[in-house]
């Protein structure tokens, strides 16, 4: 597969690159390679946390959700394994959307520092994905937390 060029006489331009028709990437499995992969992922997570204000909001929401789930699990009624899984998936999807959004923003900044309408649309769509995943997680949180919280509040009022 080669990158098509729009040059004269069908020649590739100086700026285009040719991709070989063979495998684009071959890498044997090694333990050192896997450790490096985890290290790269950790660097990416740290970049998201230190550069994105919304990531800090997601971090606080993540911690609060797990604390609340733990308190309700112990004090009201144990969460089922399914409820825990849904909570983890909902939180995970927000973090995945946030990291993809950050990656797209960084890539867009690398491509151009000028405002470009298509880049703006791509960044807006990526931000919308974060918003949609956060709204979905909020709905999951309401479904999981409102009934046991209502029960806990009812118990507190009955005690007085």
Secondary structure per residue as TSV (DSSP state, phi and psi in degrees):
chain	resnum	aa	ss	phi	psi
A	1	X	-	360.0	130.4
A	2	X	B	-124.7	155.0
A	3	X	-	-76.0	126.7
A	4	X	-	-73.5	141.0
A	5	X	-	-114.1	148.8
A	6	X	-	-104.2	37.4
A	7	X	-	-90.6	173.2
A	8	X	G	-71.1	152.2
A	9	X	G	58.6	21.2
A	10	X	G	70.1	9.8
A	11	X	-	-81.1	149.1
A	12	X	-	-74.2	142.0
A	13	X	-	-74.1	164.4
A	14	X	T	-61.3	-30.3
A	15	X	T	-87.7	-12.6
A	16	X	-	-83.9	156.5
A	17	X	-	-122.0	145.9
A	18	X	B	-98.5	131.6
A	19	X	-	-100.4	133.2
A	20	X	-	-67.1	156.3
A	21	X	S	-81.8	-11.1
A	22	X	S	-77.7	-172.6
A	23	X	-	-56.9	135.0
A	24	X	S	-72.5	-25.0
A	25	X	-	-155.1	124.6
A	26	X	-	-125.2	131.9
A	27	X	-	-147.4	119.7
A	28	X	-	-70.5	152.4
A	29	X	-	-72.6	126.2
A	30	X	-	-139.4	150.8
A	31	X	H	-64.0	-42.7
A	32	X	H	-60.5	-40.5
A	33	X	H	-62.2	-40.7
A	34	X	H	-67.9	-40.1
A	35	X	H	-61.4	-43.0
A	36	X	H	-61.9	-38.6
A	37	X	H	-61.2	-44.1
A	38	X	H	-64.8	-38.2
A	39	X	H	-63.7	-43.2
A	40	X	H	-62.2	-41.3
A	41	X	H	-63.5	-40.5
A	42	X	H	-63.5	-40.0
A	43	X	H	-62.4	-40.6
A	44	X	H	-64.2	-43.8
A	45	X	H	-62.0	-44.4
A	46	X	H	-63.1	-39.1
A	47	X	H	-60.8	-46.0
A	48	X	H	-60.5	-45.9
A	49	X	H	-65.3	-38.0
A	50	X	H	-86.5	-15.0
A	51	X	H	-110.4	-14.8
A	52	X	-	-116.9	116.8
A	53	X	H	-61.6	-39.0
A	54	X	H	-64.9	-27.2
A	55	X	H	-63.7	-34.6
A	56	X	H	-66.9	-38.1
A	57	X	H	-63.6	-41.3
A	58	X	H	-63.8	-38.7
A	59	X	H	-64.2	-44.9
A	60	X	H	-63.5	-44.8
A	61	X	H	-62.5	-38.4
A	62	X	H	-61.9	-49.6
A	63	X	H	-62.8	-46.2
A	64	X	H	-62.8	-39.5
A	65	X	H	-63.5	-43.3
A	66	X	H	-69.1	-37.3
A	67	X	H	-64.7	-48.1
A	68	X	H	-61.2	-43.6
A	69	X	H	-61.1	-41.9
A	70	X	H	-64.4	-43.6
A	71	X	H	-63.3	-46.6
A	72	X	H	-67.0	-35.6
A	73	X	H	-59.7	-41.1
A	74	X	H	-84.3	-42.6
A	75	X	H	-91.1	-27.1
A	76	X	T	-110.9	-67.6
A	77	X	-	-157.5	133.4
A	78	X	-	-60.6	136.9
A	79	X	-	-70.6	144.6
A	80	X	-	-76.8	165.5
A	81	X	H	-63.0	-33.1
A	82	X	H	-64.1	-41.1
A	83	X	H	-64.8	-42.1
A	84	X	H	-61.9	-41.5
A	85	X	H	-63.3	-43.9
A	86	X	H	-62.7	-40.3
A	87	X	H	-62.7	-46.8
A	88	X	H	-63.9	-41.3
A	89	X	H	-64.8	-43.4
A	90	X	H	-63.0	-43.4
A	91	X	H	-66.9	-42.9
A	92	X	H	-60.8	-39.5
A	93	X	H	-65.8	-33.7
A	94	X	H	-65.9	-43.9
A	95	X	H	-65.9	-38.1
A	96	X	H	-63.9	-45.6
A	97	X	H	-61.8	-42.3
A	98	X	H	-64.3	-41.3
A	99	X	H	-70.4	-38.7
A	100	X	H	-64.5	-41.1
A	101	X	H	-60.5	-44.8
A	102	X	H	-63.2	-44.1
A	103	X	H	-59.4	-42.2
A	104	X	H	-65.7	-40.6
A	105	X	H	-62.8	-42.4
A	106	X	H	-65.9	-43.0
A	107	X	H	-63.1	-41.4
A	108	X	H	-62.5	-40.5
A	109	X	H	-65.8	-32.6
A	110	X	H	-71.9	-30.6
A	111	X	H	-75.4	-45.9
A	112	X	-	-155.1	144.6
A	113	X	S	-96.1	-8.6
A	114	X	S	-80.0	153.0
A	115	X	-	-73.8	128.2
A	116	X	-	-130.9	132.9
A	117	X	H	-60.8	-34.6
A	118	X	H	-73.2	-39.5
A	119	X	H	-62.9	-39.9
A	120	X	H	-60.5	-43.9
A	121	X	H	-61.6	-45.0
A	122	X	H	-60.4	-43.5
A	123	X	H	-67.4	-39.1
A	124	X	H	-64.4	-40.7
A	125	X	H	-65.6	-42.0
A	126	X	H	-63.8	-39.9
A	127	X	H	-65.3	-36.0
A	128	X	H	-63.2	-36.8
A	129	X	H	-62.8	-39.8
A	130	X	H	-64.5	-45.6
A	131	X	H	-60.9	-44.6
A	132	X	H	-64.0	-40.7
A	133	X	H	-68.3	-37.2
A	134	X	H	-66.6	-40.3
A	135	X	H	-64.8	-41.9
A	136	X	H	-60.6	-42.9
A	137	X	H	-65.0	-36.3
A	138	X	H	-64.8	-38.9
A	139	X	H	-66.0	-44.4
A	140	X	H	-58.5	-44.0
A	141	X	H	-60.2	-42.1
A	142	X	H	-63.2	-43.5
A	143	X	H	-63.1	-41.1
A	144	X	H	-78.0	-37.9
A	145	X	H	-97.9	-30.6
A	146	X	H	-63.0	-48.8
A	147	X	H	-59.7	-48.8
A	148	X	H	-68.6	-31.2
A	149	X	H	-65.8	-41.4
A	150	X	H	-62.0	-40.4
A	151	X	H	-63.8	-43.2
A	152	X	H	-64.2	-42.9
A	153	X	H	-65.7	-39.9
A	154	X	H	-61.2	-40.7
A	155	X	H	-63.5	-40.4
A	156	X	H	-64.5	-40.5
A	157	X	H	-70.1	-35.3
A	158	X	H	-66.7	-32.5
A	159	X	H	-70.3	-22.7
A	160	X	-	-103.1	360.0
